[in-house]
Every structure is written in structure tokens, then in C-alpha cells.
Amino acid sequence: VTNTATGAQATVRIVDQCSNGGLDLDVNVFNQIDTNGQGYQNGHLTVNYSFVNCGD
């Protein structure tokens, strides 16, 4: 996932998607990519994501 505002990114395993299309990120990942604090302030982040091979 990539924070569209800052470009900060992390590789995560998505295990569930919200009914509105959102992703429920682990708080540690959220904090890792919320590098400007706006996600915390707004209560959400706008992200892009792509699928990668997770090696399973």
C-alpha cells in the first residue's frame, strides 16, 4: 500500500476488505505510512495498492 499524499509505502497481507472498498490496516502499518500525520488527523488515509506474490 502507498500513501498517495506522501509516497510512503509498506508491503502488507490483506486479509479483509471493508464493504465500502476500504482496507482495515493494522495500526502499526497505518502509523508507518502516515508520515505526515494527516491520516491520524483525518481518521483515514487515501492509498493505492497492488497485488504482489506473497510466496505462499
WOWO-V335890 format. One line per field, one symbol per residue. burial: 1 if it has 9 or more other C-alpha atoms within 8 Angstrom, else 0. A space follows every 10 residues. Layout:
# WOWO-V335890
burial: ???
This chain:
# WOWO-V335890
burial: 1111000101 0000001000 0000000011 0111000011 0000100000 000000
